[in-house]
Structure formats: structure tokens, C-alpha cells
Amino acid sequence: MFADLLKRLTAPEPQALPYDDARLALAALLVRLARSDGDYAEVEIANIEHVLKHRYAVSETEARALRQEAEQLEAEAPDTVRFTRAIKDAVPYDDRVGVVEALWAVVLADGVRDEEEDALIRMVAPMLGVNDRDSNLARQRVQQA
């Protein structure tokens, strides 16, 4: 099912993804981040669905289905770099800051800033082309919300 998307993500010179594939890549990145500490908590799952629902203006049912697809893609995908490259190529900078904000929302959803999650987001933000300052500001906005 995901073979074509995975092939495009792993291509030496990947092209910008169509909207639905970019959306799925972002969802898979959120899932990967939530799973990175070995505790894929219900609060993180709910937060991922919340992010997807609001970011893409979809129903709860559609957000849940997208998250479930993303869980499968994340399990089959080779590495995080492919996700970030696909998102970076498909999303303008200002929206990528929003992606980092969504990542921080998942990291902070369970009230614990776990080392594995923290390390992954600190690796992913620069790969998305988002500098440390903007990533920290995104984190602060999430903490204040």
C-alpha cells in the first residue's frame, strides 16, 4: 500500500510530494516522534489526531484514519531523514515552523519531556530547515497554550 510513497521518499533526488502524501509523511513523523521513547501513550495518540484534525481541517474520523495509516507507514519506513526531506520539499518555511510546533505538541502531550523525544525533535527541526531559535519559540508557544 505504501510502496509507491516509500519509493518516492527513498529516491536519491526526491520530488515534492503531492498534498496527501506530504500530509501522510507529517503524520508518520508525528507517530515516529511519539513512539521514540518506547511509550506510545493514549494522550500522544489523541494529540496527534488533534493536530491532524486542525492542521488539515478534517473530521475526527478522518484524523483517526490518517493517524492509523501513518502508524503503518512509520513502521515500514527506513528512516526519519526521508520524512523530513519530504516535508521540507513539500512545505513552505512558515508552515514548517508549524510542523515543529506540532512536533513539540506531541512531545509535551504526556507532560514529560523525554530524552529520546527531545533528541529526535532537536535532530528533526534543523533537517526541516527550522533554526533553533524558531524551534524554541514554537516550543514556548505550545507550553503556553
N, C-alpha and C positions, 0 to 999 in steps of 0.2 A: 504494500500500500504506500509506503513512504520511499520506496526505492528510487523513484524519479527525483524527489526532493533531496534525498541523501546524496544522490549522484551529483546534483547541482551544487549542493553545499560543499562537496569534497572536490569539485573540479579545480584544476590548477589556477584558472582565471575565472572565478565565478561571476556570473552576471547578476544584475539586480533582480531580486525575486519578485514575482507577482505579489499583489497585496495579500492574498490568502496565505501564501507560503511564508511571507515575511511575518504575518500575524502568528502563524503556527511556530515559526522559529523563535519568536519572542516568548510565546507561551512555554515552549520547551526549555528555553533558557531560565525562565522563572521556576519551572519544575526542577531543573538541574540544581539551581541555587538552593531551593528548599530541601532537596534531598542530600545536599553536600555534607550536612552534619550527621547523617545517618538517622535522623528523626524527621520523617515527613509527616508533620503534625496536622491535625484537622484544621487548626487555626491558620496554618500556612496554605492549605488547600482552599479554604474559604477566602483567604486574602487573594490568592491567585485568581480565583473566579471573580472576585470583586474588581480587581484590576482589569481583567479582560472585559468584563461587562461594561465598565465605564470607559475604558480606552477605546473600545470598538463599538460602543452603543448597541450591544446585543442583549438578548434576554438571558435570564438566569440559566435556562435550559441550554441555550447556545453556548454560553460561557462554560458550563459544565462539560458539554460535548467537546469544546475546543481544548479544555484542560485535559480531558481523557485522551484525546488524540495526541496532545503534547507529551503526555506521560509515555505513550508508546514510542513516539519519535525520540524522546530523550533517551530511552532505554536502548534504542538501536543506533543512535548517532555516535560517531567516533570520538569527537572532542568538542570542547567548549569554543575553541577558536573558530570553528566553522559557523557556529551560531552567531557569534559576534560579528564575523565578517559579513554574513548575510544581512544582519540587521543594519550594520554600518552602511552597507551598499544600498539598502532599500529605504533608509530613514534619514531625513534631514537632521542637522545637528541639534536644533532646538527640540525636536521630538526625541532625539537620543537622550537628551538630558531627562526627558520624561520617562524614558526607558530605565535610566539609572534610578530615578525616583521610585519607579515600580519595583525595581530590584531591592531597594532599601526597604520598601513597604513589606516585602516578603521576609527579608532578613529580620526585621523588627516585629513581625506579626506575633511571634510567640513570647515577646518580652525579653528575649535573650539574644544578645549579640554574640553568637557562637563564633569561635575562631575559624572554623572551616568556611562558614558562610562569609564572614568578614574578609578572609583571604581571597575567596573567589570573587567577591564584588570588587575588591581592590585590584584584582587582575583584569576583570572584565571591563570596568569603566574606561581605562585607557585604551583597551582594544576597540571599544566603541568610539574612540576619539574624544571622550569626555575627560577633561582635566580634573586633577584632584580637587581644586577649588570648587568647581561646579558640582562634583560628586558630593563633597562635604555639605554644600548648600542644599543639595537635594535631600541628603540625609536629615539635615536640620528641619527642612520643611515637613518631612514625614514625621519626625519626632514631635513637632509642634501640632500636627493635625490630630 
